[in-house]
């Protein structure tokens, strides 16, 4: 559970670092790059421990799958609430496909 919490916090920072500047398009690019790097530092402060701790419970493919599911969830919320974009049916369909992929990664065969 710690891994998932740390990955979620990590992804919140990374989503803000990568996409938060889109609301500030008039700012100089070099400024938003520096701010994004500053925010990304905190992302790594959570990402690295999450992967280290998680590696005792999950393999690399499982860690990456967890990260991607969290990333898409965080980004969906961020894009709707912060960027004001609409969540479309095809996004839900794509996420359903990713859910099937996660099933195959985690299922004991």
Secondary structure, DSSP 8 states (H G I E B T S, - for coil): -HHHHHHHHHHHHHHHHHHGGGG-TTS-HHHHHHHHHHHHHHHHHHHHHHHHHHTTTS-HHHHHHHHHHHHHHHHHHHHHHTS-----HHHHHHHHHHHHHHHHHHS--
